[in-house]
Amino acid sequence: MELVVARIGRAHGLRGEVVLDLRTDDPEARLAVGATLATQPPAAGPLTVTRVRLHQDRWLVTFAEAADRTAAEALRGVELVVEADASDEEDAWYPHELRGLRAELTDGTVVGEVVALEHLPAQDALLVAEALPDGTTVRTLVPFVRAIVPVVDVAAGRVVLDPPGGLLARDADAVVVDLPEPGDDGPGADQPGADAAPDAAGER
């Protein structure tokens, strides 16, 4: 199975540098200088990393195969992929695997259902349709990190949440935000990560 670790964004400068939209929580290892990565579509690669730097919290990378801005612009939208090994598969899931899973608390209380995996600039998040005690349903973003989502059991059809106080809408001190439906061109649709590939894997 292949995992998407980044998506190439716009060119930066004149020397082939590109902005990356990360899909991995270990970019230092995945995108180290000298790393050669397969691509989707395959005809765009493979690409070899020759330079990496951080600029205003963005990852900027230069590839040996793109020496100037024109070549870099031609790579826009290309996904960088790696072949998943056993350790990757233990902690990475595709959106279709997570969608529809029952969301429950550590004490077994069912709070709702996962409706999407959102690729946000800082980290991935689960979009949960949370069923409130009054019968209404709201959509809540839950950071997809091990401390808050300690269990993902696809076979059993569930994820276990251990959220801090105020994260879920059912909490008395929660701040409820109206979120657009997945795929809607609502507020934030033009922000980094909003055009994430639908089959990009999420990693905790």
N, C-alpha and C positions, 0 to 999 in steps of 0.2 A: 504494500500500500504506500502511496506517495502522500507526503504532507506538504502543504504550501507554507513556506517560512516567510515569504515576503512578496509584495507586489510592487513592481517598479512604477514610480510616479514620474513627475516632470523632470526635465533636465535642469541642472543647476550649473550656471557658468558655461564656459566655452570648451572645457577640456574633457568632456565625456562623463562628468559626474552626474549622478541621478539621486533623487530623493526616494527612499524606500518607505512603504507602508508595511510595517512589521506584522507578522502572523505567528511569531514565536516568542517565548519568554527567555530564550537563550541566544540572543543575536550574536554575542561575542564568539560563541563556538560555531554557530551555523554560518556566520558571515566573516570568518577570519580571513586575513590576507592569505592568498594562495588557494583558498577553497574554490572548487569547481562545482557549479550547480546546474542541474538539469532545469529545463524550462517548460512551461505550458504557454503557448504552443511549442512543441519540440523543435521546430525549425528555427526558433529564435536563439537557441543555445547549442551546446552548453556555454555558460559564462564563467569566467575566472576572475575572482576578486583581486584587484591590485592595490586598492587603497580604500580605507574606511575612516570616517571621522564623524563626530557629533557636532551639529550646528543648531543652536536654539532648540534642543531636545529632538532634533530630527536626525535620522541616520542618512548620511550621504556616502555613496559607494561609487567607485570607478571600476569598470571591467576592462580586461585586456582587449576584448573584442569591440569596444566602443571608444574610439580615441578622440572623438570630437562631439560637439553638441548635436549635429545632425544624426549621428549614429545613436547617441543617447536618446534623442526624441523618438527614434524608431522603436525603441524598447518599451515605450510607455504602455502600461497595461499588462506587460508580460509577468507571469508568476514564476517565482523561484521555488523549486520543489526538491525535496530530499526523499530518499527511500526510507520508510519507517522501519526501525528495528523493534525488537520486543519491548525495550524500555520506552520507546516513543508511544507505542500502542497502549501501554498501560495508563498513560496520562494525556491522551489526545483523542478527541472525538469530532466527528463531522456533524454539521447541523442536523442532518436527517436522523442521526442516531439519538440526538438529544430531544428533538421535537416530539412532544406528546408524552414525555416522561412525567410521572407524578412527582410533585414537589412536596416533601414532608419535612417536618422538624425532627430533631434528634429524639424526641419523645414519641414519635410516630404520628403526630398530628398532621393531617394532610392540609396544605395551605393553597394548593393550586396545581397548575400544569405548565411545563416549559413549552413556550410557543416559538422561540427562536434563539439563536446564538448570535449576539451582536459583537462585531469586531470594532472596538473603540480604540482611540489613539493610545490610551494608557494601558488598557488590558481588555481581555474578552469579558463579556457579561452575558448572563442568562436573562432573557426576557420571560418573566413568569406571569401568567394570568392568575392573579391571586383572588381567590374566592373569599369575600369578607363575611363575617357572621350575619350581616343584615341582608345577605343574598345578592349583593352587587359584586361585580368583578372589576378589578383594576389591574393594569399592567405595571409590573415592578422590575427594575433592573437590579440584578443580583451579581456583584463581582464574581467572576468565575475563577476563584482562587481557593486553594485547599483549605485555608482557615475558615472560609464561609461555606464552601461546598465540599465537605470532607468525603462524601461518598457519591460516586456515580456508578449505578448498577443498571446497565442497559438491559441485561437479561431479565432482571426483576422489574423493569419498567419504572425505575424511580431514581431521584436524586435526593440526597439528604442535605438540608440547609441548617447551618448553625450561625444565624445572622446576629450582628450586634443590635442592640436596642435602637429602634427608630428606622431600621432599614425596610422592614415590611410595613405595608399600609395598615395592617391590623394593629400595629403598635400604637399606643396612645400618643406618643410623641413623634409619630411619623409625619413627614412632609410629602404629600401626594402630588406627583407631577403628571400632567397629561402627556403620555407618550404616543407618538404616531404608530400606526400599525406597521409591522415589518414590511418594508418595500415601499411605503408611502413616501411621497416627496414632501414631507412635512418639515418642521423646523429642524435644522441641523443636517438636512440631507446633502448639503454641499460641503460638509465638514470632512476633514481627513478621516478615512476609514468608512465613510458612509456608503461608498460604492464597493464594499468588500465582495469578493467573489463568493457566491452562495455556497460553494462546496469547500471553502477553506476550512481547515481543521482548527478547532479551538484547543488550546493547551492550558492546563491549570498551572 
